[in-house]
């Protein structure tokens, strides 16, 4: 009799331990993983609020998660605004409705790019391509402070993954002053070698030398070029040459 009671007690203990284990596992599985940030452009509007000012507005559900920060980057710079608990937000920037706007949700250790939009019909927005992402870190080059480093995305190029550390802008292919624009204020060229073949650098802009015209990306001498004799695309007949802008 004693043996049966001890065996029953051991079985009861095993059942209790199994029940505790199942409860613990069930509790772990019941904890959902955080969802990645998302954007719903259909719940956004873009208006020209002033001649040189635009206002991007998101209604309830436009951005998830709520109670977060949102960065909107345009050609002239960026603004960071608060996303309300219901996902609504508002951002005012310098620019026009034709601007390409990049939206990033700012998390503790990540700037999560969610969508690129531009003005569409009426006051609506349309999703558009954000452009290249050379390092494949899901942060488009246009808003990536380190477009060739997959470990750094958004503006987090400071020490230990902190925010971008502003320094004076120089012409080096990087966003030194952390305004979201690479080499802003820099000339298109410094020397002739910066320009396409046949073009020269004049006052920071690539152009054709005096006496030549830009014809299909080539600087042509209209007075002697048989393919562009007197005007771009005016080709001389086979066997003819161009002299004084006339086919002979």
C-alpha positions in Angstrom: 0.0 0.0 0.0 2.8 2.4 0.9 4.5 1.7 -2.5 1.3 2.6 -4.4 0.9 5.8 -2.5 4.5 6.9 -3.1 4.2 6.0 -6.8 1.0 8.0 -7.0 2.7 11.0 -5.3 5.6 10.8 -7.8 3.2 10.7 -10.7 1.3 13.7 -9.3 4.6 15.7 -9.0 5.5 14.8 -12.6 2.1 16.0 -13.8 2.5 19.2 -11.9 5.9 19.9 -13.4 4.6 19.1 -16.9 1.7 21.5 -16.4 4.1 24.3 -15.2 6.3 23.7 -18.3 3.4 23.9 -20.7 2.1 27.0 -19.0 5.6 28.7 -19.3 5.9 27.8 -23.0 2.4 29.0 -23.7 3.2 32.2 -21.9 6.3 32.7 -24.1 4.4 32.0 -27.3 1.7 34.5 -26.3 4.2 37.4 -26.4 4.0 38.9 -29.9 7.2 40.2 -31.6 7.2 44.0 -32.4 6.0 44.7 -35.9 8.2 46.8 -38.3 7.1 50.4 -38.9 4.7 50.9 -41.7 3.1 53.8 -43.7 -0.2 54.0 -45.4 0.1 56.7 -48.2 -3.7 56.5 -48.9 -4.2 58.2 -45.5 -1.8 61.1 -46.3 -2.3 64.5 -48.1 0.1 67.0 -49.5 -0.8 70.6 -50.1 1.1 73.7 -51.3 0.5 75.8 -48.1 2.6 78.7 -49.4 4.4 79.6 -52.6 7.6 77.9 -51.3 6.1 75.7 -48.5 4.3 72.3 -48.5 2.4 70.6 -45.7 2.4 66.8 -45.5 -0.4 65.5 -43.3 -1.2 62.0 -42.2 -4.6 61.0 -40.8 -5.3 58.4 -38.2 -3.5 55.1 -39.2 -1.0 56.8 -41.6 2.0 55.7 -39.6 2.6 52.8 -37.3 3.7 52.6 -34.6 2.0 55.6 -33.0 3.7 57.7 -30.3 6.9 57.7 -32.3 9.0 60.2 -34.2 8.9 60.7 -38.0 11.5 62.3 -40.2 10.4 63.7 -43.6 13.2 64.7 -46.0 12.9 66.9 -49.0 15.4 68.4 -51.4 15.9 71.5 -49.2 16.3 69.6 -45.9 14.3 67.6 -43.4 12.0 68.0 -40.5 11.3 65.6 -37.5 7.8 65.5 -36.1 5.8 63.6 -33.6 3.4 60.8 -34.6 0.3 60.7 -32.4 -0.9 57.6 -30.7 -3.4 57.0 -33.6 -0.8 57.3 -36.3 -1.6 60.9 -37.3 1.1 63.5 -38.0 1.8 66.9 -39.8 5.1 68.2 -41.3 5.8 71.5 -43.0 8.8 71.8 -45.3 10.2 74.1 -47.9 9.4 73.0 -51.4 6.7 72.2 -53.9 4.2 69.3 -54.4 6.5 67.8 -57.1 9.1 67.2 -54.4 10.2 63.6 -53.6 9.6 63.1 -49.9 11.3 60.4 -47.9 9.6 59.2 -44.7 11.6 57.4 -41.9 10.3 56.3 -38.5 12.9 57.0 -35.8 13.4 54.0 -33.5 15.8 53.7 -30.5 18.7 52.3 -32.6 17.4 52.6 -36.2 16.1 55.1 -38.7 13.5 52.9 -40.5 12.7 54.1 -44.0 9.0 53.4 -44.7 8.0 55.1 -48.0 8.9 57.7 -50.6 6.0 59.9 -51.9 5.3 62.8 -54.1 2.2 65.0 -54.9 -0.5 63.4 -57.0 -4.0 64.5 -58.1 -5.8 67.0 -55.9 -4.1 66.9 -52.5 -3.3 63.2 -52.5 0.2 61.6 -52.6 1.6 58.8 -54.8 4.2 56.2 -53.8 7.3 56.6 -55.9 10.7 55.0 -56.2 13.2 56.1 -53.5 16.1 55.6 -55.8 19.2 53.4 -55.4 20.3 51.7 -52.2 23.9 50.7 -52.9 24.7 49.0 -49.7 21.3 47.2 -49.4 20.5 48.3 -45.9 17.0 49.4 -46.8 18.0 53.0 -46.3 17.9 54.8 -49.8 21.2 56.5 -50.7 19.3 59.9 -50.7 18.8 59.7 -46.9 21.7 57.3 -46.0 24.6 59.1 -44.4 26.8 56.1 -45.3 25.5 54.8 -48.6 28.3 52.4 -49.0 28.2 50.9 -45.5 25.4 48.5 -44.8 26.0 48.7 -41.0 25.0 52.4 -41.0 21.6 53.7 -42.2 19.6 56.9 -42.1 21.4 59.7 -40.3 23.1 57.4 -37.7 26.7 58.0 -38.7 27.9 59.3 -35.3 30.1 57.4 -32.9 28.6 54.1 -31.6 25.7 54.3 -34.0 24.5 57.7 -32.7 22.9 60.4 -34.8 24.9 62.0 -37.6 27.6 64.4 -36.2 27.3 67.7 -38.1 30.5 69.1 -39.6 30.9 71.8 -42.3 29.8 70.6 -45.7 32.6 69.8 -48.1 32.4 68.4 -51.6 33.3 64.7 -50.9 30.2 62.7 -51.8 29.0 62.7 -48.1 26.3 64.5 -46.1 28.8 66.3 -43.8 26.4 68.8 -42.2 23.6 66.2 -41.6 20.9 68.0 -43.5 20.0 65.0 -45.5 21.5 66.3 -48.8 24.8 65.1 -50.1 27.2 67.9 -51.2 24.6 70.6 -51.1 25.9 73.9 -52.3 28.8 72.3 -54.2 29.4 73.1 -57.8 28.7 70.4 -60.4 32.3 70.5 -61.4 35.7 71.9 -60.3 37.8 70.9 -63.3 37.2 69.7 -66.9 37.8 66.1 -65.8 34.6 66.2 -63.7 32.5 66.7 -66.8 31.4 64.3 -69.5 33.8 63.9 -72.5 33.9 66.9 -74.9 32.5 69.2 -72.2 34.4 71.7 -70.0 33.9 73.1 -66.6 32.9 76.8 -66.6 32.0 78.5 -63.4 31.2 75.2 -61.6 28.9 74.0 -64.5 29.7 71.6 -67.2 29.1 73.1 -70.7 30.4 73.1 -74.2 33.4 75.3 -75.1 32.8 78.5 -77.0 32.0 77.8 -80.6 30.5 74.3 -79.9 26.9 73.2 -79.3 25.5 70.4 -77.2 24.0 67.8 -79.6 22.8 64.6 -78.0 25.2 64.9 -75.1 28.2 65.6 -77.5 29.7 69.1 -77.9 29.8 69.5 -81.7 31.4 72.1 -83.9 28.5 73.0 -86.2 30.8 74.6 -88.7 32.7 71.3 -89.5 30.8 68.4 -88.0 29.2 66.4 -90.9 26.7 64.9 -88.5 25.6 68.3 -87.2 26.3 70.7 -90.0 24.9 74.1 -89.2 22.5 72.6 -86.6 22.2 69.6 -84.3 21.0 66.6 -86.2 21.5 68.2 -89.7 23.7 65.5 -91.2 25.4 65.8 -94.6 24.8 63.2 -97.2 27.2 60.3 -97.7 30.4 61.5 -99.2 29.8 65.1 -98.3 31.8 67.2 -95.7 30.8 70.2 -93.7 32.6 73.5 -94.1 31.4 76.8 -92.8 28.2 75.1 -91.5 27.4 74.0 -95.1 27.4 70.5 -96.6 29.7 70.3 -99.6 
